[in-house]
Amino acid sequence: MAPWTSAPLALLALAAVAAPAVADTCVEPAVARATGGRPCGAVSASMGRAELWRAPGFTDLRVSLVRIGLYDNDAARLATSFELGSWEAIGDDDDGLQKPAELGDRMALHVLALRRQLDRDAWGAYVAADLLSHWFGGLRAVTPRLGARLGHMDGAALVVEARLAGAFAIGDYDRWSLTRDLDVGARAFASVSRRWRLEARGRYRDLTATDGYQLRDVTGAIGVGVEASPPGPRSLPRDDRWRVVTLFVGVAARRASEVTPGASGTLGAPPAIARETTRADAPWQVLLWLDLDTTIDSDRRVW
């Protein structure tokens, strides 16, 4: 696939998601609380989200800011979301993490994201794009993201999301790829009560920095998710559907492979070498996985 075809394909995908669909019509919020129907005008918002993967000698931090999603009142149950930006950096105990203003080779920065999604009770899907991205040293524009959900958000579900940073619409086309520079995450959960759920997560990542550094890692975790939903106004029944502030805490195992470039400009510098990030006798690394989202969902069934 030629790289310049990614933008038209992204537009076609957005049009497909935005196409009319047959679905249950939403009802007024008061009726929804009484009958269990889908309330009109649902809102999903977050002032910020932070994900941390931490182990001795390794730190990975991802932060996103200001996400607002507005649901349409038509039968198709579509939503449009905007995100101000997100930043992710990887580092060790010696070098630490690069700050967003540094625009270094060990960090990614995405500015302004637009997401269009279809959100049914039992399934959902979305297409999204980051308008401008700094991907581990290189600039690119209009990088797509995809997501799919199977199951109920207030029950049991499987969610898969992918950031295709290598399938950009504008950038250095020598680096364009559907199979490189990608980040795929999956989570499966089952609610055990209104505020608690058991959750398993996985992540596969492949990235290449402009200085030649390459990282490919896979991470899996099991843990618990909890929400801090406070009681709603006294006028609402006790089973109001608001969801506020979610937290995931999990124990994870990670395996990584790196390619580290030799020192540039030095006569006789060694070539890039492949090495495991963990010791040879311990190929899997145990780490902590935290995910805190200041989400405010007007209906706990929305995604």
TORKOL-4160 file (C-alpha; in steps of 0.2 Angstrom, whole numbers, padded with zeros to 4 digits, m for minus):
303
<pt num="1" X="0000" Y="0000" Z="0000"/>
<pt num="2" X="0007" Y="0017" Z="m0005"/>
<pt num="3" X="0009" Y="0029" Z="0010"/>
<pt num="4" X="m0001" Y="0043" Z="0001"/>
<pt num="5" X="m0016" Y="0032" Z="0002"/>
<pt num="6" X="m0017" Y="0032" Z="0021"/>
<pt num="7" X="m0026" Y="0049" Z="0021"/>
<pt num="8" X="m0040" Y="0044" Z="0009"/>
<pt num="9" X="m0043" Y="0027" Z="0018"/>
<pt num="10" X="m0044" Y="0036" Z="0035"/>
<pt num="11" X="m0057" Y="0048" Z="0028"/>
<pt num="12" X="m0067" Y="0033" Z="0021"/>
<pt num="13" X="m0066" Y="0024" Z="0038"/>
<pt num="14" X="m0073" Y="0040" Z="0046"/>
<pt num="15" X="m0087" Y="0041" Z="0034"/>
<pt num="16" X="m0091" Y="0023" Z="0037"/>
<pt num="17" X="m0092" Y="0025" Z="0055"/>
<pt num="18" X="m0103" Y="0041" Z="0053"/>
<pt num="19" X="m0115" Y="0032" Z="0041"/>
<pt num="20" X="m0133" Y="0030" Z="0048"/>
<pt num="21" X="m0136" Y="0014" Z="0057"/>
<pt num="22" X="m0152" Y="0006" Z="0064"/>
<pt num="23" X="m0152" Y="0007" Z="0083"/>
<pt num="24" X="m0163" Y="0010" Z="0098"/>
<pt num="25" X="m0168" Y="0028" Z="0099"/>
<pt num="26" X="m0161" Y="0037" Z="0115"/>
<pt num="27" X="m0174" Y="0044" Z="0128"/>
<pt num="28" X="m0174" Y="0058" Z="0140"/>
<pt num="29" X="m0162" Y="0055" Z="0155"/>
<pt num="30" X="m0177" Y="0054" Z="0168"/>
<pt num="31" X="m0185" Y="0041" Z="0157"/>
<pt num="32" X="m0168" Y="0031" Z="0155"/>
<pt num="33" X="m0166" Y="0030" Z="0174"/>
<pt num="34" X="m0184" Y="0023" Z="0176"/>
<pt num="35" X="m0184" Y="0011" Z="0161"/>
<pt num="36" X="m0166" Y="0007" Z="0158"/>
<pt num="37" X="m0165" Y="0015" Z="0140"/>
<pt num="38" X="m0151" Y="0025" Z="0133"/>
<pt num="39" X="m0151" Y="0043" Z="0139"/>
<pt num="40" X="m0150" Y="0057" Z="0126"/>
<pt num="41" X="m0135" Y="0069" Z="0126"/>
<pt num="42" X="m0123" Y="0057" Z="0135"/>
<pt num="43" X="m0106" Y="0065" Z="0139"/>
<pt num="44" X="m0089" Y="0057" Z="0142"/>
<pt num="45" X="m0075" Y="0069" Z="0148"/>
<pt num="46" X="m0058" Y="0068" Z="0156"/>
<pt num="47" X="m0047" Y="0082" Z="0163"/>
<pt num="48" X="m0032" Y="0070" Z="0161"/>
<pt num="49" X="m0026" Y="0052" Z="0161"/>
<pt num="50" X="m0009" Y="0044" Z="0167"/>
<pt num="51" X="m0003" Y="0027" Z="0164"/>
<pt num="52" X="0013" Y="0021" Z="0172"/>
<pt num="53" X="0024" Y="0005" Z="0169"/>
<pt num="54" X="0037" Y="0004" Z="0182"/>
<pt num="55" X="0051" Y="m0008" Z="0187"/>
<pt num="56" X="0069" Y="m0007" Z="0193"/>
<pt num="57" X="0079" Y="0001" Z="0179"/>
<pt num="58" X="0064" Y="0005" Z="0168"/>
<pt num="59" X="0050" Y="0018" Z="0168"/>
<pt num="60" X="0037" Y="0021" Z="0155"/>
<pt num="61" X="0025" Y="0035" Z="0158"/>
<pt num="62" X="0010" Y="0041" Z="0146"/>
<pt num="63" X="m0001" Y="0056" Z="0150"/>
<pt num="64" X="m0015" Y="0063" Z="0140"/>
<pt num="65" X="m0024" Y="0080" Z="0143"/>
<pt num="66" X="m0042" Y="0085" Z="0142"/>
<pt num="67" X="m0053" Y="0073" Z="0132"/>
<pt num="68" X="m0072" Y="0078" Z="0129"/>
<pt num="69" X="m0084" Y="0066" Z="0120"/>
<pt num="70" X="m0102" Y="0072" Z="0115"/>
<pt num="71" X="m0115" Y="0059" Z="0110"/>
<pt num="72" X="m0127" Y="0063" Z="0096"/>
<pt num="73" X="m0146" Y="0061" Z="0100"/>
<pt num="74" X="m0150" Y="0051" Z="0084"/>
<pt num="75" X="m0153" Y="0033" Z="0083"/>
<pt num="76" X="m0136" Y="0029" Z="0076"/>
<pt num="77" X="m0128" Y="0033" Z="0093"/>
<pt num="78" X="m0113" Y="0041" Z="0087"/>
<pt num="79" X="m0100" Y="0051" Z="0097"/>
<pt num="80" X="m0087" Y="0064" Z="0093"/>
<pt num="81" X="m0072" Y="0066" Z="0105"/>
<pt num="82" X="m0058" Y="0079" Z="0105"/>
<pt num="83" X="m0042" Y="0077" Z="0115"/>
<pt num="84" X="m0030" Y="0091" Z="0118"/>
<pt num="85" X="m0014" Y="0080" Z="0117"/>
<pt num="86" X="m0004" Y="0066" Z="0125"/>
<pt num="87" X="0014" Y="0063" Z="0129"/>
<pt num="88" X="0024" Y="0047" Z="0132"/>
<pt num="89" X="0042" Y="0044" Z="0137"/>
<pt num="90" X="0053" Y="0029" Z="0141"/>
<pt num="91" X="0069" Y="0029" Z="0152"/>
<pt num="92" X="0080" Y="0021" Z="0165"/>
<pt num="93" X="0085" Y="0026" Z="0182"/>
<pt num="94" X="0101" Y="0035" Z="0176"/>
<pt num="95" X="0094" Y="0045" Z="0162"/>
<pt num="96" X="0076" Y="0048" Z="0168"/>
<pt num="97" X="0062" Y="0054" Z="0156"/>
<pt num="98" X="0063" Y="0067" Z="0143"/>
<pt num="99" X="0051" Y="0081" Z="0145"/>
<pt num="100" X="0038" Y="0086" Z="0132"/>
<pt num="101" X="0048" Y="0102" Z="0127"/>
<pt num="102" X="0064" Y="0093" Z="0124"/>
<pt num="103" X="0056" Y="0083" Z="0108"/>
<pt num="104" X="0069" Y="0070" Z="0111"/>
<pt num="105" X="0072" Y="0053" Z="0104"/>
<pt num="106" X="0065" Y="0043" Z="0119"/>
<pt num="107" X="0048" Y="0052" Z="0119"/>
<pt num="108" X="0032" Y="0054" Z="0109"/>
<pt num="109" X="0021" Y="0069" Z="0109"/>
<pt num="110" X="0004" Y="0070" Z="0100"/>
<pt num="111" X="m0006" Y="0086" Z="0098"/>
<pt num="112" X="m0025" Y="0088" Z="0095"/>
<pt num="113" X="m0034" Y="0071" Z="0092"/>
<pt num="114" X="m0051" Y="0069" Z="0084"/>
<pt num="115" X="m0061" Y="0053" Z="0087"/>
<pt num="116" X="m0078" Y="0047" Z="0079"/>
<pt num="117" X="m0086" Y="0032" Z="0086"/>
<pt num="118" X="m0101" Y="0021" Z="0086"/>
<pt num="119" X="m0106" Y="0015" Z="0103"/>
<pt num="120" X="m0120" Y="0002" Z="0105"/>
<pt num="121" X="m0123" Y="m0007" Z="0121"/>
<pt num="122" X="m0115" Y="m0024" Z="0116"/>
<pt num="123" X="m0101" Y="m0017" Z="0104"/>
<pt num="124" X="m0093" Y="m0002" Z="0098"/>
<pt num="125" X="m0079" Y="0004" Z="0086"/>
<pt num="126" X="m0070" Y="0021" Z="0083"/>
<pt num="127" X="m0058" Y="0029" Z="0071"/>
<pt num="128" X="m0047" Y="0043" Z="0077"/>
<pt num="129" X="m0032" Y="0053" Z="0071"/>
<pt num="130" X="m0018" Y="0064" Z="0079"/>
<pt num="131" X="m0016" Y="0080" Z="0070"/>
<pt num="132" X="0002" Y="0082" Z="0073"/>
<pt num="133" X="0014" Y="0070" Z="0081"/>
<pt num="134" X="0033" Y="0070" Z="0087"/>
<pt num="135" X="0036" Y="0051" Z="0086"/>
<pt num="136" X="0053" Y="0047" Z="0095"/>
<pt num="137" X="0063" Y="0061" Z="0086"/>
<pt num="138" X="0053" Y="0063" Z="0070"/>
<pt num="139" X="0038" Y="0074" Z="0065"/>
<pt num="140" X="0023" Y="0067" Z="0056"/>
<pt num="141" X="0005" Y="0073" Z="0054"/>
<pt num="142" X="m0012" Y="0064" Z="0054"/>
<pt num="143" X="m0008" Y="0047" Z="0062"/>
<pt num="144" X="m0022" Y="0035" Z="0064"/>
<pt num="145" X="m0029" Y="0026" Z="0079"/>
<pt num="146" X="m0042" Y="0012" Z="0079"/>
<pt num="147" X="m0052" Y="0004" Z="0092"/>
<pt num="148" X="m0066" Y="m0010" Z="0094"/>
<pt num="149" X="m0076" Y="m0016" Z="0109"/>
<pt num="150" X="m0086" Y="m0032" Z="0111"/>
<pt num="151" X="m0097" Y="m0033" Z="0127"/>
<pt num="152" X="m0105" Y="m0021" Z="0139"/>
<pt num="153" X="m0095" Y="m0008" Z="0147"/>
<pt num="154" X="m0105" Y="m0010" Z="0164"/>
<pt num="155" X="m0103" Y="m0029" Z="0163"/>
<pt num="156" X="m0090" Y="m0039" Z="0154"/>
<pt num="157" X="m0081" Y="m0033" Z="0138"/>
<pt num="158" X="m0065" Y="m0035" Z="0127"/>
<pt num="159" X="m0057" Y="m0019" Z="0121"/>
<pt num="160" X="m0043" Y="m0018" Z="0108"/>
<pt num="161" X="m0035" Y="m0001" Z="0103"/>
<pt num="162" X="m0021" Y="0002" Z="0091"/>
<pt num="163" X="m0011" Y="0018" Z="0087"/>
<pt num="164" X="m0003" Y="0016" Z="0070"/>
<pt num="165" X="0010" Y="0029" Z="0071"/>
<pt num="166" X="0019" Y="0022" Z="0056"/>
<pt num="167" X="0004" Y="0025" Z="0044"/>
<pt num="168" X="0005" Y="0044" Z="0044"/>
<pt num="169" X="m0002" Y="0054" Z="0030"/>
<pt num="170" X="0012" Y="0067" Z="0030"/>
<pt num="171" X="0030" Y="0064" Z="0035"/>
<pt num="172" X="0046" Y="0055" Z="0030"/>
<pt num="173" X="0038" Y="0042" Z="0018"/>
<pt num="174" X="0054" Y="0031" Z="0019"/>
<pt num="175" X="0048" Y="0027" Z="0037"/>
<pt num="176" X="0030" Y="0024" Z="0032"/>
<pt num="177" X="0024" Y="0006" Z="0038"/>
<pt num="178" X="0008" Y="m0003" Z="0044"/>
<pt num="179" X="0018" Y="m0015" Z="0054"/>
<pt num="180" X="0032" Y="m0004" Z="0062"/>
<pt num="181" X="0029" Y="0011" Z="0074"/>
<pt num="182" X="0013" Y="0004" Z="0081"/>
<pt num="183" X="0006" Y="0002" Z="0099"/>
<pt num="184" X="m0008" Y="m0011" Z="0101"/>
<pt num="185" X="m0017" Y="m0013" Z="0118"/>
<pt num="186" X="m0030" Y="m0024" Z="0124"/>
<pt num="187" X="m0040" Y="m0026" Z="0140"/>
<pt num="188" X="m0053" Y="m0039" Z="0145"/>
<pt num="189" X="m0063" Y="m0036" Z="0161"/>
<pt num="190" X="m0078" Y="m0042" Z="0171"/>
<pt num="191" X="m0088" Y="m0032" Z="0184"/>
<pt num="192" X="m0090" Y="m0040" Z="0201"/>
<pt num="193" X="m0099" Y="m0025" Z="0208"/>
<pt num="194" X="m0105" Y="m0008" Z="0203"/>
<pt num="195" X="m0087" Y="0000" Z="0207"/>
<pt num="196" X="m0075" Y="m0015" Z="0206"/>
<pt num="197" X="m0070" Y="m0026" Z="0192"/>
<pt num="198" X="m0057" Y="m0039" Z="0188"/>
<pt num="199" X="m0046" Y="m0035" Z="0173"/>
<pt num="200" X="m0032" Y="m0042" Z="0162"/>
<pt num="201" X="m0022" Y="m0031" Z="0150"/>
<pt num="202" X="m0009" Y="m0033" Z="0136"/>
<pt num="203" X="0001" Y="m0022" Z="0126"/>
<pt num="204" X="0012" Y="m0024" Z="0111"/>
<pt num="205" X="0024" Y="m0010" Z="0105"/>
<pt num="206" X="0036" Y="m0008" Z="0091"/>
<pt num="207" X="0045" Y="0009" Z="0089"/>
<pt num="208" X="0060" Y="0015" Z="0079"/>
<pt num="209" X="0068" Y="0032" Z="0085"/>
<pt num="210" X="0077" Y="0044" Z="0072"/>
<pt num="211" X="0094" Y="0040" Z="0080"/>
<pt num="212" X="0092" Y="0021" Z="0076"/>
<pt num="213" X="0086" Y="0015" Z="0093"/>
<pt num="214" X="0073" Y="0001" Z="0091"/>
<pt num="215" X="0062" Y="m0006" Z="0104"/>
<pt num="216" X="0049" Y="m0020" Z="0103"/>
<pt num="217" X="0041" Y="m0026" Z="0119"/>
<pt num="218" X="0026" Y="m0036" Z="0125"/>
<pt num="219" X="0017" Y="m0034" Z="0142"/>
<pt num="220" X="0004" Y="m0043" Z="0150"/>
<pt num="221" X="m0005" Y="m0039" Z="0167"/>
<pt num="222" X="m0019" Y="m0044" Z="0179"/>
<pt num="223" X="m0026" Y="m0033" Z="0192"/>
<pt num="224" X="m0042" Y="m0024" Z="0198"/>
<pt num="225" X="m0051" Y="m0009" Z="0192"/>
<pt num="226" X="m0060" Y="0003" Z="0203"/>
<pt num="227" X="m0071" Y="0019" Z="0201"/>
<pt num="228" X="m0073" Y="0032" Z="0214"/>
<pt num="229" X="m0091" Y="0036" Z="0208"/>
<pt num="230" X="m0099" Y="0047" Z="0222"/>
<pt num="231" X="m0117" Y="0047" Z="0225"/>
<pt num="232" X="m0127" Y="0058" Z="0213"/>
<pt num="233" X="m0139" Y="0072" Z="0218"/>
<pt num="234" X="m0153" Y="0068" Z="0230"/>
<pt num="235" X="m0165" Y="0070" Z="0216"/>
<pt num="236" X="m0158" Y="0055" Z="0207"/>
<pt num="237" X="m0161" Y="0037" Z="0212"/>
<pt num="238" X="m0147" Y="0027" Z="0221"/>
<pt num="239" X="m0143" Y="0017" Z="0205"/>
<pt num="240" X="m0138" Y="0033" Z="0195"/>
<pt num="241" X="m0127" Y="0029" Z="0180"/>
<pt num="242" X="m0113" Y="0041" Z="0183"/>
<pt num="243" X="m0095" Y="0035" Z="0182"/>
<pt num="244" X="m0081" Y="0046" Z="0190"/>
<pt num="245" X="m0063" Y="0043" Z="0191"/>
<pt num="246" X="m0056" Y="0026" Z="0187"/>
<pt num="247" X="m0040" Y="0017" Z="0193"/>
<pt num="248" X="m0032" Y="0001" Z="0187"/>
<pt num="249" X="m0018" Y="m0007" Z="0197"/>
<pt num="250" X="m0010" Y="m0023" Z="0190"/>
<pt num="251" X="0005" Y="m0034" Z="0191"/>
<pt num="252" X="0013" Y="m0036" Z="0174"/>
<pt num="253" X="0026" Y="m0046" Z="0165"/>
<pt num="254" X="0036" Y="m0038" Z="0151"/>
<pt num="255" X="0048" Y="m0045" Z="0139"/>
<pt num="256" X="0058" Y="m0032" Z="0128"/>
<pt num="257" X="0071" Y="m0032" Z="0114"/>
<pt num="258" X="0081" Y="m0017" Z="0110"/>
<pt num="259" X="0093" Y="m0012" Z="0096"/>
<pt num="260" X="0105" Y="0001" Z="0102"/>
<pt num="261" X="0115" Y="0012" Z="0089"/>
<pt num="262" X="0134" Y="0014" Z="0091"/>
<pt num="263" X="0141" Y="0030" Z="0095"/>
<pt num="264" X="0140" Y="0042" Z="0080"/>
<pt num="265" X="0156" Y="0051" Z="0073"/>
<pt num="266" X="0168" Y="0039" Z="0082"/>
<pt num="267" X="0181" Y="0030" Z="0072"/>
<pt num="268" X="0178" Y="0011" Z="0074"/>
<pt num="269" X="0162" Y="0013" Z="0083"/>
<pt num="270" X="0153" Y="m0004" Z="0086"/>
<pt num="271" X="0137" Y="m0007" Z="0075"/>
<pt num="272" X="0120" Y="m0008" Z="0082"/>
<pt num="273" X="0118" Y="m0022" Z="0094"/>
<pt num="274" X="0103" Y="m0032" Z="0100"/>
<pt num="275" X="0101" Y="m0035" Z="0118"/>
<pt num="276" X="0087" Y="m0040" Z="0130"/>
<pt num="277" X="0082" Y="m0027" Z="0143"/>
<pt num="278" X="0082" Y="m0039" Z="0157"/>
<pt num="279" X="0096" Y="m0051" Z="0162"/>
<pt num="280" X="0099" Y="m0067" Z="0152"/>
<pt num="281" X="0093" Y="m0078" Z="0166"/>
<pt num="282" X="0077" Y="m0068" Z="0168"/>
<pt num="283" X="0070" Y="m0064" Z="0151"/>
<pt num="284" X="0053" Y="m0058" Z="0159"/>
<pt num="285" X="0053" Y="m0043" Z="0169"/>
<pt num="286" X="0040" Y="m0040" Z="0183"/>
<pt num="287" X="0033" Y="m0022" Z="0184"/>
<pt num="288" X="0019" Y="m0012" Z="0191"/>
<pt num="289" X="0005" Y="m0006" Z="0179"/>
<pt num="290" X="m0005" Y="0009" Z="0185"/>
<pt num="291" X="m0019" Y="0018" Z="0175"/>
<pt num="292" X="m0028" Y="0033" Z="0183"/>
<pt num="293" X="m0041" Y="0042" Z="0173"/>
<pt num="294" X="m0051" Y="0057" Z="0179"/>
<pt num="295" X="m0066" Y="0052" Z="0168"/>
<pt num="296" X="m0083" Y="0059" Z="0170"/>
<pt num="297" X="m0096" Y="0048" Z="0161"/>
<pt num="298" X="m0114" Y="0053" Z="0162"/>
<pt num="299" X="m0119" Y="0035" Z="0158"/>
<pt num="300" X="m0108" Y="0021" Z="0164"/>
<pt num="301" X="m0112" Y="0011" Z="0148"/>
<pt num="302" X="m0104" Y="0023" Z="0136"/>
<pt num="303" X="m0086" Y="0019" Z="0130"/>
